[in-house]
Amino acid sequence: MAITFTSATDSTSVTVNDSSHGAIAGDFVTFSNANTGDSALNTQLNNEFSITSITNDNSYVITT
């Protein structure tokens, strides 16, 4: 299952597309080996984050 990331260029909020994640707001997630095609963004994403909100069963939001 591939996890993908969506974010606007000027935003610190990142939507994480993670099918059937089962997470709740306040949970922590850790990413490694992120490959977004942007090395600076990859460096930011390869970290631990608190989930700030749940969008739906397949996506949630983190703040970088």
C-alpha positions as CSV (number, residue, x, y, z in Angstrom):
1,M,0.0,0.0,0.0
2,A,1.5,3.3,-1.1
3,I,1.1,6.4,1.0
4,T,1.0,9.7,-0.9
5,F,1.2,13.3,0.2
6,T,-0.6,16.4,-1.0
7,S,0.2,20.0,0.0
8,A,0.1,23.5,-1.4
9,T,3.4,25.1,-2.0
10,D,2.9,27.8,0.7
11,S,1.2,25.6,3.3
12,T,2.5,23.7,6.3
13,S,-0.5,21.4,6.2
14,V,0.1,18.1,4.4
15,T,-2.7,15.7,3.6
16,V,-1.5,12.1,3.9
17,N,-3.4,9.6,1.7
18,D,-3.2,6.3,3.6
19,S,-6.0,3.8,2.8
20,S,-7.9,2.5,5.8
21,H,-5.5,4.2,8.2
22,G,-7.6,3.7,11.4
23,A,-5.9,6.7,13.0
24,I,-7.4,9.4,15.2
25,A,-6.4,13.0,15.7
26,G,-3.5,13.2,18.1
27,D,-2.0,9.9,17.0
28,F,1.7,10.0,16.0
29,V,3.0,8.8,12.6
30,T,6.6,8.3,11.5
31,F,7.6,8.4,7.9
32,S,10.9,7.2,6.4
33,N,12.1,6.9,2.8
34,A,9.5,9.5,1.6
35,N,9.8,9.9,-2.2
36,T,7.8,12.9,-3.4
37,G,10.2,14.0,-6.2
38,D,11.3,17.0,-4.1
39,S,14.4,16.3,-2.0
40,A,13.7,19.2,0.4
41,L,10.2,18.0,1.1
42,N,11.4,14.4,1.5
43,T,13.8,15.6,4.2
44,Q,10.9,17.3,6.0
45,L,8.6,14.3,5.7
46,N,11.1,11.7,7.0
47,N,10.1,12.5,10.6
48,E,7.5,11.9,13.3
49,F,4.3,14.0,13.2
50,S,1.1,14.3,15.3
51,I,-2.0,13.9,13.2
52,T,-3.9,17.2,13.4
53,S,-7.1,16.1,11.8
54,I,-8.9,13.2,10.1
55,T,-10.2,13.9,6.6
56,N,-11.8,10.5,6.1
57,D,-11.1,6.8,6.4
58,N,-8.3,7.1,3.8
59,S,-6.6,10.4,4.6
60,Y,-5.5,12.6,7.5
61,V,-3.6,15.9,8.0
62,I,-0.2,16.6,9.6
63,T,1.6,19.9,10.0
64,T,5.3,20.1,8.9
